[in-house]
Amino acid sequence: MRIELVTGDITAEQVDVIVNAANSSLLGGGGVDGAIHRRGGPAVLDDCRALRAGHYGRGLPTGQAVATTAGRLPARWVVHTVGPVFSTDEDRAPLLRSCYTTSLTVAATLGARSIAFPLISAGVYRWPKADAVLQALTALHTESPGIQVARLVLFDEPTYRIAEQVYESFTPRPAG
């Protein structure tokens, strides 16, 4: 799988799957979540409501992922995942990596070949950006049958520069 770093608006990515950094309610919110729901339109929200009425009545657990239609987005599907809030008292890195690996698994099950991720938990959930990139790269260096391209979409140039520095010094190691 090829990993790409880009700067831009994730809702404009032309890939099979756009990953949403969702809140557990799946019903929209701020940041990436709000942007995906606005651009995707009512079809995304309708699918999320159906998920909440079924198996995810209590919401989507942190680190898990589930797919819906992409609505008006330039993708086939949206995979929603809930990132952990950063903590200095507890190691939540495995949960953050799980957001990426479970999203890849869901995308592969759908038959996707390309996927675009935001930098999960690095916004309002306060995960330090350099470590968020490190966790993403660690998770994305796992096997994911069928996925050919994983794109990490960074919101702005300063975040892209941080990601580029981490990427250049990255050495894959076990995600355990």
trRosetta pair geometry for C-beta under 8 A, 3 or more apart (Angstrom, degrees):
i j d omega theta_ij theta_ji phi_ij phi_ji
1 140 7.1 -126 105 173 132 85
1 144 5.9 30 -54 50 148 102
1 147 5.2 15 -112 106 125 93
1 148 6.3 -173 -123 -157 65 18
1 149 7.0 177 -167 -81 77 16
1 150 5.6 39 161 -6 122 106
2 148 6.6 10 19 157 94 66
2 149 5.2 -20 67 -108 98 69
2 150 7.3 177 86 29 47 67
3 137 7.0 87 177 -125 165 78
3 140 5.4 96 -100 133 127 138
3 141 7.8 -44 -38 -71 142 71
3 150 5.2 -21 -107 73 69 98
3 151 7.8 155 -162 -92 49 30
3 152 6.9 21 -175 -10 95 104
3 167 7.8 -162 115 -134 122 118
4 149 6.4 3 -1 -167 116 100
4 150 7.3 171 24 88 72 46
4 151 4.6 -22 69 -112 103 77
4 152 7.1 -173 89 24 50 68
5 151 7.7 158 -89 -161 16 64
5 152 5.2 -21 -108 66 66 102
5 154 6.5 18 -172 -11 90 117
5 160 6.6 132 156 -148 111 82
5 163 5.2 168 -143 126 136 126
5 164 6.2 -179 102 -79 159 70
5 167 6.0 -105 -35 -45 142 159
6 151 5.8 -7 13 -172 116 111
6 152 7.4 155 27 78 65 52
6 153 5.6 -23 74 -112 94 65
6 154 6.9 180 89 24 39 80
6 160 7.7 -49 152 -118 18 118
7 153 7.6 106 -136 -166 15 62
7 154 5.1 -43 -101 76 64 92
7 155 7.5 -14 -153 97 74 13
7 156 6.7 23 -152 -170 113 11
7 157 6.0 17 -124 -81 158 53
7 159 7.7 137 -113 72 94 91
7 160 4.4 -46 -71 -65 109 142
8 12 6.4 -91 155 61 118 118
8 13 7.4 131 97 -67 124 85
8 153 5.8 -70 64 -158 82 103
8 154 7.9 73 20 64 51 54
9 12 4.5 64 84 6 103 110
9 13 7.8 -156 99 -30 58 76
9 35 7.5 -136 -164 175 94 144
9 153 7.7 -29 102 171 12 133
10 13 5.5 -28 -161 -7 49 120
10 18 6.0 126 159 -157 97 112
10 19 7.9 -74 -173 59 139 65
10 32 6.2 17 42 -138 142 105
10 35 7.3 105 59 102 95 133
10 36 7.4 -34 100 -74 112 97
10 116 5.7 168 -149 132 88 122
10 117 8.0 -67 -126 129 131 15
10 118 5.2 -64 -53 -71 156 91
10 153 4.4 144 -88 89 86 152
11 18 7.1 69 -108 -162 42 160
11 35 5.3 -128 -37 147 133 104
11 36 6.0 -165 -91 -94 101 54
11 38 8.0 -29 -115 72 161 88
11 39 4.1 103 -170 34 138 166
11 40 7.7 -120 -137 -41 106 76
11 73 6.0 -108 -157 -122 74 101
12 74 6.7 28 -163 24 37 129
13 18 5.8 141 65 -99 115 104
13 74 6.9 -171 87 75 37 106
13 75 6.9 25 92 -62 85 113
13 116 4.0 22 136 -36 165 171
13 151 6.5 -180 -146 84 138 144
13 153 6.1 -102 -61 -72 135 146
14 74 4.7 -54 -98 136 72 125
14 75 7.3 -174 -142 -74 32 65
15 18 6.4 128 63 -66 107 68
15 75 5.5 -3 73 -110 65 104
15 112 7.9 46 154 -167 89 115
15 114 4.0 -126 -149 119 91 106
15 115 5.9 142 155 -100 138 13
15 116 4.6 158 19 -20 151 100
15 149 7.3 -129 -126 92 113 111
15 151 6.5 -144 -71 22 147 126
16 75 6.2 68 148 -161 15 86
16 76 5.1 -20 -160 24 65 114
16 77 6.8 11 153 29 72 91
16 107 7.0 114 100 -163 113 104
16 110 7.5 164 152 105 119 120
16 111 7.9 -126 -171 101 148 65
16 112 3.7 168 110 -140 138 91
16 113 5.7 111 -17 39 143 62
16 114 4.9 127 8 55 91 73
16 115 6.6 -44 64 -70 89 60
17 67 7.6 -71 -127 -120 115 111
17 75 6.0 101 -114 -178 12 130
17 76 7.0 -43 -68 58 56 85
17 77 5.0 -19 -108 74 80 95
17 78 7.2 133 -159 -114 70 20
17 79 5.3 21 -173 -8 122 109
17 103 7.7 162 141 172 138 95
17 107 4.4 -100 0 -119 166 113
17 110 7.0 119 -72 63 122 145
17 112 4.6 -10 -20 -127 113 160
17 114 7.2 179 29 97 73 53
17 115 4.4 -12 69 -113 107 83
17 116 7.2 -176 96 25 60 64
18 36 6.7 179 121 -123 127 117
18 70 6.5 99 26 -125 108 116
18 73 5.8 -95 17 161 146 149
18 75 4.5 -161 -15 -11 97 163
18 77 7.7 -172 30 96 64 50
18 78 5.4 -29 72 -111 88 73
18 79 7.6 179 85 25 38 71
18 115 7.8 170 -84 -158 21 60
18 116 5.2 -17 -116 63 66 104
19 65 7.8 -48 -136 -134 102 126
19 78 7.5 130 -114 -166 19 64
19 79 5.0 -30 -108 71 71 95
19 80 7.8 149 -163 -93 59 20
19 81 6.2 -12 -169 14 106 112
19 103 5.0 23 -115 -161 127 148
19 115 6.5 50 -33 177 103 102
19 116 6.6 -152 15 92 82 52
19 117 4.6 2 44 -109 137 65
19 118 6.6 -137 89 12 94 73
19 120 7.6 -56 130 -65 127 113
20 32 6.3 170 -152 133 60 103
20 33 5.8 85 179 -107 103 63
20 36 4.6 -112 -107 49 111 171
20 78 5.3 33 -23 178 116 112
20 79 7.0 -176 19 85 77 41
20 80 4.6 -24 66 -107 114 67
20 81 7.1 151 76 24 60 62
20 118 7.8 32 -137 7 25 119
21 31 6.9 -47 82 115 117 124
21 32 4.5 69 39 67 102 138
21 33 6.1 -96 85 -50 64 85
21 81 6.9 -34 -111 74 44 80
21 82 8.0 94 -171 -120 53 30
21 83 5.6 -14 -151 -6 97 120
21 99 7.9 32 -116 -177 76 143
21 118 5.0 -81 -20 66 118 128
21 120 4.8 177 -106 -119 111 73
21 121 7.2 -155 -151 -38 127 45
21 123 7.4 125 109 19 153 120
22 26 5.8 18 176 -105 142 54
22 29 7.3 124 -160 16 54 119
22 33 5.1 111 -117 -111 47 113
22 60 6.6 45 95 53 131 141
22 80 4.1 22 -19 -165 147 101
22 81 6.4 138 26 57 95 26
22 82 5.6 -62 81 -78 83 71
23 26 7.5 -130 78 -42 61 28
23 27 7.9 -47 70 44 102 66
23 29 4.6 85 -5 -39 124 152
23 33 6.0 14 -9 -107 81 172
23 82 6.5 55 -160 -121 22 102
24 59 3.6 51 151 164 96 132
24 60 5.3 -154 -145 57 60 65
24 61 7.2 33 -129 -93 112 19
24 62 7.1 -51 -81 -56 111 68
24 82 5.0 42 -79 -114 68 155
25 28 8.0 -52 93 39 111 45
25 29 7.5 123 50 -56 113 109
25 52 7.3 11 -178 -98 60 134
25 59 5.4 -49 -84 -112 35 111
26 48 4.1 -171 146 -162 104 108
26 51 5.9 -73 135 79 169 127
26 52 5.9 -165 60 -56 124 103
26 56 6.6 60 -11 124 147 143
26 59 6.7 177 -7 -141 92 67
26 60 5.6 96 -56 -11 107 114
26 66 7.7 -26 -107 65 135 128
26 80 5.8 73 -123 146 91 164
27 45 6.9 56 -149 -142 62 89
27 48 5.9 169 -88 127 48 131
27 49 7.1 66 -105 -76 94 73
27 52 7.0 8 -58 -43 101 152
28 33 6.0 148 -154 147 39 97
28 34 5.8 74 -176 -104 89 57
28 37 3.9 -8 -106 -32 106 174
28 45 6.5 -16 -37 -100 117 105
28 48 7.7 146 -31 74 72 165
29 33 4.2 24 51 95 93 139
29 34 5.6 -100 91 -52 40 85
29 37 8.0 116 20 1 47 139
30 33 6.6 49 62 58 30 101
30 34 4.9 -10 -130 -18 22 131
30 124 6.7 73 82 -28 123 149
31 34 6.1 111 47 20 34 98
31 35 7.0 -67 138 -3 34 102
31 123 4.9 114 -125 126 149 166
31 124 6.1 -134 -37 -6 140 111
32 35 5.7 -61 -147 40 30 112
32 36 6.2 28 158 -20 68 107
32 118 4.5 -75 -103 -39 155 169
32 123 7.2 -179 -8 -8 98 151
33 36 6.1 -58 -149 35 25 107
33 37 6.5 19 156 -12 62 109
34 37 5.8 -60 -147 41 30 108
34 38 6.1 30 157 -20 67 108
35 38 5.8 -55 -144 37 29 110
35 39 6.1 13 164 -6 66 111
36 39 6.3 -61 -138 46 26 100
36 40 5.5 21 164 -15 65 120
36 44 6.8 -156 141 179 87 165
36 73 7.0 -5 -151 -76 75 139
36 78 6.1 117 179 -133 129 140
37 40 5.9 -57 -128 45 22 108
37 44 5.7 -150 -121 95 58 131
37 45 5.9 68 -151 -64 104 96
38 41 7.8 19 163 -67 26 42
39 71 7.9 142 115 90 57 117
39 72 6.3 -132 158 87 60 100
39 73 5.7 77 119 -86 105 81
40 43 6.7 -111 155 65 90 86
40 44 3.6 44 122 -26 136 140
40 45 7.9 148 96 -21 110 72
40 69 7.8 141 -174 108 116 79
40 70 5.9 -120 -127 176 106 49
40 71 3.6 99 175 51 75 129
40 72 5.8 158 -152 43 27 72
40 73 4.8 -21 -93 -29 79 104
40 78 6.3 -25 -100 -42 151 143
41 44 6.5 118 65 9 48 95
41 45 7.8 -106 127 7 37 98
41 71 4.3 -173 51 172 90 134
41 72 4.5 73 -7 1 123 115
42 45 5.4 -61 -149 45 46 110
42 46 5.8 52 153 -27 77 104
42 71 7.2 151 57 -128 38 134
43 46 5.6 -51 -144 34 30 115
43 47 6.5 31 156 -17 63 103
43 69 5.0 -62 144 90 114 134
43 71 3.7 164 59 -99 109 90
43 72 7.5 135 28 -19 117 71
44 47 6.0 -56 -154 36 30 109
44 48 6.4 27 150 -17 64 108
44 68 5.7 104 -144 114 64 135
44 69 6.4 -129 -86 80 57 80
44 70 7.0 3 -82 -157 105 22
44 71 4.5 -74 -32 -19 90 131
44 73 7.7 61 -62 -11 131 115
44 78 6.0 32 -129 20 115 149
45 48 5.5 -55 -145 38 34 113
45 49 6.3 38 154 -22 67 103
46 49 5.7 -52 -149 34 30 112
46 50 6.6 32 151 -20 62 104
47 50 5.6 -53 -152 34 34 113
47 51 6.6 36 150 -20 65 102
47 68 3.5 134 113 -149 143 115
47 69 5.3 170 -43 19 148 87
48 51 5.6 -49 -151 33 36 114
48 52 6.5 35 151 -17 65 104
48 68 6.0 -44 -56 -70 70 158
48 80 7.2 82 -105 -39 106 161
49 52 5.6 -55 -149 38 34 111
49 53 6.3 33 152 -20 66 106
50 53 5.6 -54 -146 37 32 111
50 54 6.4 16 157 -7 64 112
51 54 6.0 -70 -148 46 29 101
51 55 6.8 -47 -163 54 68 84
51 56 4.6 9 153 38 91 125
51 60 7.7 7 141 -62 133 103
51 66 6.0 115 -140 136 148 150
51 68 7.1 -90 -30 -76 130 109
52 56 5.5 -60 -94 94 42 91
52 57 6.2 90 180 -111 55 36
52 59 7.3 8 -116 -86 93 47
53 57 7.1 33 -149 -94 13 81
54 57 7.1 -142 88 -50 20 82
56 59 6.1 -11 171 -179 93 7
56 60 5.4 -7 -148 -69 135 67
56 66 6.8 -83 -51 -26 147 168
59 82 7.8 61 156 -61 103 157
60 64 5.6 -143 180 79 89 110
60 65 7.9 52 -174 -106 133 18
60 66 6.0 -130 -112 8 129 121
60 80 6.4 170 -11 116 172 112
60 81 7.6 -133 141 -133 139 30
60 82 5.2 159 101 -19 103 122
61 64 4.7 69 68 2 85 126
61 82 6.8 -159 119 53 25 132
62 82 4.8 -96 -105 107 50 107
62 83 7.0 7 -149 145 89 12
62 84 5.2 75 -175 -80 135 74
62 95 5.4 9 137 -171 109 129
62 99 8.0 -53 179 -70 64 100
63 81 7.5 -12 -163 -171 12 101
63 82 7.1 -42 -1 75 34 79
63 83 8.0 77 -69 -120 50 33
63 84 7.0 17 -53 -44 89 98
63 94 7.7 10 -119 123 141 70
63 95 4.2 -101 -69 -154 120 73
63 96 7.6 -71 -98 -45 87 18
63 98 3.6 24 -165 92 104 131
63 99 5.7 -97 -126 -56 44 67
63 102 6.7 103 155 2 64 140
64 81 6.8 -167 93 -134 36 75
64 82 6.8 15 49 31 73 97
64 98 7.5 -18 -62 142 37 115
64 102 5.7 -107 -146 148 36 166
65 79 5.2 17 -179 172 117 105
65 80 6.6 162 -151 80 63 45
65 81 4.2 -26 -95 -84 88 97
65 99 6.9 114 -63 -154 105 51
65 102 4.1 163 9 120 110 102
65 103 4.4 180 -109 -79 160 59
65 105 7.4 140 58 58 128 90
65 106 4.7 -128 112 -8 117 141
66 79 7.1 165 82 -155 25 65
66 80 5.5 -19 63 57 78 95
66 106 6.8 -161 -112 -123 18 152
67 77 5.0 -10 -163 -179 113 130
67 78 6.9 149 -153 81 61 46
67 79 5.0 -34 -93 -98 77 71
67 80 7.5 169 -94 12 24 75
67 106 5.2 174 -41 166 105 121
67 107 7.7 142 -85 -79 124 51
67 110 6.0 142 -111 -66 171 134
68 77 6.9 148 76 -160 36 79
68 78 5.2 -14 62 61 88 97
68 80 6.7 32 2 -16 106 112
69 77 6.7 -87 -131 -117 23 59
69 78 7.2 18 96 16 29 91
70 73 4.1 -97 170 59 102 109
70 74 7.8 -83 144 57 140 16
70 75 4.3 -168 -122 80 160 85
70 76 5.8 130 0 114 130 12
70 77 5.4 -131 -43 -100 97 6
70 78 5.1 133 -101 -33 67 83
71 78 7.8 -3 12 -16 90 124
73 78 6.7 92 32 -64 154 104
75 78 6.9 106 86 -68 132 63
75 116 7.6 -122 -88 27 137 112
76 110 7.5 164 104 153 122 131
76 112 7.2 -167 56 -98 123 94
77 107 7.4 177 78 -116 130 73
77 110 5.7 -63 -3 -167 161 165
77 112 6.9 -99 39 -71 121 124
79 103 4.7 126 123 -147 138 87
79 106 5.0 140 -131 92 126 131
79 107 5.7 -73 -42 -62 150 89
79 115 7.5 -13 21 -142 133 117
81 99 4.3 123 149 -154 136 86
81 100 7.9 154 120 -55 173 31
81 102 6.5 141 -114 80 122 108
81 103 5.1 -68 -42 -66 140 110
81 120 6.7 -32 95 -119 116 144
82 99 7.2 -136 70 -106 33 109
83 95 7.6 117 -161 129 49 97
83 96 6.0 36 -151 -117 93 75
83 99 5.2 -5 -91 -74 74 159
83 120 4.1 170 -78 167 135 100
83 121 3.5 -143 153 -57 138 93
83 125 5.6 -164 103 36 113 170
83 127 7.4 -84 159 -20 131 138
84 87 7.7 -66 152 -3 114 98
84 92 4.0 -147 128 165 157 134
84 95 4.2 77 -38 100 131 133
84 96 5.6 -89 31 -60 105 78
84 99 8.0 -138 -6 -37 76 122
84 121 6.0 6 62 -107 55 143
84 125 6.9 133 108 -180 38 138
84 127 7.8 89 83 -70 78 121
85 92 7.6 27 69 84 46 176
85 121 7.2 -170 -100 -145 24 104
85 125 4.6 -131 -112 -152 55 90
85 126 6.9 35 -167 39 75 97
86 92 7.0 -159 -124 53 36 130
86 121 6.5 128 -48 164 85 114
86 125 5.9 122 -10 144 80 77
86 126 4.5 -113 37 94 122 85
86 127 4.3 166 -66 -86 116 56
86 128 7.0 117 -132 -11 154 66
87 90 4.4 11 100 45 141 87
87 92 5.7 94 28 -13 103 123
91 94 7.2 60 130 0 95 92
92 95 4.8 -41 -177 36 80 119
92 96 6.3 85 126 -25 83 96
93 96 5.4 -54 -147 36 39 113
93 97 6.3 37 156 -17 70 103
93 131 7.7 -90 -103 167 110 111
93 135 5.5 -146 -153 -107 89 124
94 97 5.8 -53 -145 39 33 109
94 98 6.2 41 152 -27 64 105
94 175 7.9 114 -121 154 70 88
95 98 5.4 -51 -149 31 32 118
95 99 7.1 46 149 -29 60 91
96 99 5.8 -39 -164 14 37 115
96 100 7.7 27 146 -7 60 99
96 120 6.4 164 -155 100 84 112
96 121 5.6 -77 -116 15 110 150
96 127 6.8 110 -107 -117 145 156
96 132 7.1 -117 -173 -128 144 68
96 135 4.7 14 110 153 124 153
96 136 7.9 -74 150 -60 103 63
96 139 7.8 -134 119 -36 70 140
97 100 5.9 -58 -163 38 44 108
97 101 6.1 29 149 -11 76 110
97 135 5.3 -121 -67 -176 80 92
97 136 8.0 -164 -108 -85 61 27
97 138 6.0 -54 -112 92 122 108
97 139 4.0 176 -155 -74 79 114
97 175 5.3 162 178 -169 153 119
98 101 5.7 -59 -134 46 36 103
98 102 5.5 29 169 -14 73 110
98 139 7.6 -127 -38 -120 18 134
99 102 6.6 -57 -137 42 17 101
99 103 6.2 19 158 -20 56 115
99 120 4.9 -158 115 142 153 168
99 121 7.6 169 3 -23 162 109
99 139 7.7 5 64 -168 66 175
100 103 5.8 -60 -148 37 25 112
100 104 6.4 27 155 -19 63 106
100 117 6.6 10 -115 -117 90 157
100 120 7.1 -154 -56 17 83 140
100 135 7.7 166 -4 135 134 82
100 136 5.7 147 -75 -136 147 61
100 139 3.5 106 77 117 134 143
100 140 5.9 -81 172 -58 137 73
101 104 5.6 -50 -149 34 33 112
101 105 6.5 35 152 -20 64 104
101 139 5.1 -119 -44 -164 86 104
101 142 5.7 23 -113 42 105 155
101 144 8.0 -156 -143 -79 62 112
101 175 7.4 129 -55 137 137 169
102 105 5.4 -49 -147 35 37 115
102 106 6.4 38 154 -18 67 102
103 106 5.8 -52 -147 37 31 109
103 107 6.2 32 153 -19 64 109
103 115 7.1 140 139 -176 105 144
103 117 7.0 111 105 -97 156 109
104 107 5.6 -57 -145 39 30 112
104 108 6.2 31 156 -20 66 107
104 115 6.8 -156 -104 38 66 169
104 139 7.9 179 -8 151 130 97
104 140 7.5 153 -64 -118 138 60
104 142 7.1 155 70 75 159 109
104 144 4.1 -83 169 -113 123 144
104 147 5.9 -75 -153 -16 93 162
104 150 7.3 -26 -99 -97 110 130
105 108 5.8 -54 -146 35 28 110
105 109 6.4 32 153 -22 62 106
105 144 7.1 -118 -69 -129 48 97
106 109 5.7 -55 -152 33 31 115
106 110 6.6 30 151 -18 63 106
107 110 5.7 -58 -155 35 33 112
107 112 4.1 -62 178 49 88 139
107 115 4.9 -11 -142 -83 167 132
107 144 7.5 25 73 176 106 131
107 147 6.1 60 107 -85 121 119
108 111 7.7 54 -179 -69 34 18
108 112 6.6 -83 -76 51 29 85
108 144 5.3 -151 -58 179 132 86
108 145 5.4 93 -160 70 135 72
108 146 4.8 134 -140 52 84 118
108 147 5.7 -77 -79 -32 91 98
111 146 6.7 -109 -147 -177 38 151
112 115 5.9 74 138 -64 138 93
112 146 6.9 106 75 127 49 115
112 147 6.4 19 102 -96 90 83
113 146 6.2 -100 -96 163 62 79
113 147 6.4 157 -154 -126 30 37
113 148 4.9 6 179 13 88 106
113 149 7.1 44 138 23 73 84
114 147 7.3 129 -85 -153 21 73
114 148 6.4 -37 -73 61 71 87
114 149 4.4 1 -120 63 88 104
114 150 7.8 -173 -156 -75 53 34
114 151 7.3 25 -178 -9 94 107
115 147 6.0 -24 0 -141 117 121
115 149 7.2 174 30 96 58 64
115 150 5.3 -10 68 -115 98 69
115 151 7.0 -173 95 26 48 75
116 150 8.0 158 -91 -165 30 47
116 151 4.4 -22 -110 70 75 109
116 152 8.0 168 -159 -84 60 14
116 153 5.2 34 -179 -25 106 122
117 120 6.8 -57 179 -30 107 99
117 136 6.7 170 112 -148 147 124
117 140 7.9 -130 11 -79 151 124
117 150 6.8 12 -4 -178 113 92
117 151 6.9 172 23 86 68 54
117 152 5.4 -25 70 -110 100 60
117 153 6.7 174 79 17 41 81
118 153 5.9 -47 -97 70 52 95
118 155 7.4 35 -150 -53 100 94
119 122 4.2 -21 124 25 109 140
119 123 7.8 126 84 -34 91 81
119 129 6.7 20 158 -140 151 81
119 132 5.2 78 175 130 101 129
119 133 6.7 -32 -132 -74 117 71
119 136 6.7 -85 -130 -43 67 150
119 152 6.6 61 -76 -176 77 101
119 153 7.9 -130 -25 77 73 52
119 154 6.0 41 -32 -108 122 70
119 155 7.3 -94 22 -10 111 93
119 159 6.6 -135 2 177 157 132
119 163 7.3 -122 -89 -80 131 125
120 127 7.8 28 110 31 57 151
120 132 7.0 -170 69 -164 55 110
120 136 7.1 142 28 -85 93 107
121 125 4.1 -76 -151 87 68 136
121 126 7.8 -46 167 54 79 40
121 127 3.9 57 123 -10 102 135
121 132 6.0 -165 76 -118 91 118
122 125 7.3 -1 -15 63 14 91
122 127 4.9 -71 -87 69 54 96
122 128 7.7 -38 -127 104 86 14
122 129 5.0 75 -155 -102 127 68
122 132 4.1 -105 -73 17 111 177
122 159 7.5 112 135 -138 143 128
123 155 8.0 77 -83 -22 109 153
127 131 6.5 -121 169 84 91 101
127 132 4.4 105 117 -74 120 110
127 135 7.9 -65 175 24 141 142
128 131 4.6 60 77 22 100 109
128 132 6.6 -173 86 -17 45 88
129 132 5.4 -54 -142 34 32 114
129 133 6.4 32 159 -19 66 101
129 159 5.7 -126 -153 -131 143 86
129 162 4.9 47 120 116 123 159
129 163 7.6 -84 163 -56 102 76
130 133 5.9 -53 -154 34 31 110
130 134 6.5 33 148 -19 63 106
130 162 5.4 -111 -78 -179 75 111
130 165 7.5 -41 -121 83 105 111
130 166 5.5 165 -155 -71 74 124
131 134 5.2 -49 -146 36 39 116
131 135 6.3 40 154 -19 68 102
132 135 5.9 -52 -147 37 30 110
132 136 6.4 33 152 -20 63 106
133 136 5.6 -55 -148 37 32 113
133 137 6.2 29 156 -17 67 107
133 152 7.4 92 -131 168 82 156
133 162 6.5 -180 -16 124 146 92
133 163 4.6 -173 -116 -116 141 72
133 166 4.2 121 105 67 131 158
133 167 7.1 -85 167 -47 124 78
134 137 6.0 -56 -145 38 28 108
134 138 6.3 31 155 -21 63 107
134 166 5.5 -116 -63 -166 75 130
134 170 7.1 -179 -121 -107 69 102
135 138 5.7 -53 -146 35 30 114
135 139 6.4 25 157 -14 64 108
136 139 6.0 -62 -151 41 28 106
136 140 6.0 20 157 -16 67 114
136 152 5.9 95 144 -111 146 133
137 140 5.7 -58 -136 42 30 108
137 141 6.4 32 160 -24 63 106
137 152 8.0 -42 -69 -47 74 153
137 166 6.9 -171 -8 133 143 109
137 167 6.5 178 -91 -103 143 69
137 170 5.0 -73 144 -138 156 153
137 172 7.8 -125 146 -93 94 71
138 141 6.2 -62 -156 29 25 109
138 172 7.3 140 -122 -138 55 62
138 173 6.8 -34 -126 60 102 73
138 175 5.0 134 151 -103 102 86
139 142 6.2 -38 -177 -2 46 114
139 175 5.9 86 -91 -121 55 141
140 150 5.1 -169 -149 106 121 156
140 152 7.6 -92 -45 -55 160 111
141 172 4.3 -162 173 -123 162 118
141 175 7.8 169 66 -54 91 107
142 175 6.4 -33 -63 -12 114 142
144 147 4.2 -5 112 31 117 125
144 150 7.7 82 48 -57 148 126
147 150 6.2 41 156 -58 125 93
152 163 6.5 -169 114 -161 132 145
154 159 4.4 -170 -174 109 112 107
154 160 4.3 161 85 -76 146 70
154 163 5.3 -136 -71 -3 143 148
155 159 5.7 50 48 37 79 150
156 159 5.2 91 59 15 73 102
156 160 7.0 -129 106 -8 37 93
157 160 5.3 -53 -143 35 34 116
157 161 6.4 37 158 -22 67 101
158 161 5.8 -51 -150 32 32 111
158 162 6.7 33 151 -18 63 102
159 162 5.6 -50 -151 35 37 113
159 163 6.3 37 150 -19 67 106
160 163 5.6 -57 -148 39 32 112
160 164 6.1 36 153 -24 67 105
161 164 5.6 -49 -144 33 31 114
161 165 6.6 33 155 -19 62 103
162 165 6.0 -58 -156 34 30 110
162 166 6.5 25 151 -15 65 107
163 166 5.8 -57 -148 39 33 109
163 167 6.0 35 154 -22 67 110
164 167 5.6 -54 -143 37 29 114
164 168 6.3 30 157 -21 64 106
165 168 5.9 -54 -147 34 28 110
165 169 6.7 3 161 2 62 110
166 169 6.4 -75 -151 49 28 94
166 170 6.0 50 149 -57 67 101
167 170 5.4 -37 -145 -1 30 124
